[in-house]
Amino acid sequence: MPGETKRWVRRVQETSNAMDLPRGIFKRPPHAIATGLKRSVERSRRTKGRTKFQSAMSMLNLYVNRAGRGLGATERRRLAAAKKELRKVFHREPVARAKRRAA
């Protein structure tokens, strides 16, 4: 069965209609992640979001969510910084955070 899993992954990678990303993009520094994602979505015709920004942020969030508990604190901070950088390279405003009310 392990061989079947590997072949299934390879088949999905080769036939998937998802956006192509450079190998190891999520292991780079935050600014490099953001610019790499932007470059990929601008070149791709297979984006899923309504905008190129949404597609890029979606890919970053997918990686963070799939990695789950396997991400260390340092990696989480680097990927959170990459989200901020992504907003900068797409000239988007930072997300306003709701203030917590005292209980």
C-alpha positions, 0 to 999 in steps of 0.5 A: 500500500505505501507504493500506491500512496506515493503513486497517488501523490505523484499523479495528483501533482502531475494532473492537478489543476492547482496553481504551480509553486516553486519547490521549497517556497514556504521554507524561505524568508517571509519577503521571499515567500510573499514575492514568490507567491505573487509571481506564481499567481500572476503567471498562473491561469489556474488560480481559484480566488476571485483575485490574485491576492486571494489565491496567494493568501489561500495557498499560504493558509493551506500550507499553514493549516496542512502543516498543523501541529508540526509547525514550531513557534519559529516557523509559525512566526515566519509564516505569519510575517509572510502573510503581512509581507503578502499584504504589502506586496499586493498593496493591501491594508493590514487586517484590523483586529477586534479589541477584546472586551474585559470580562 
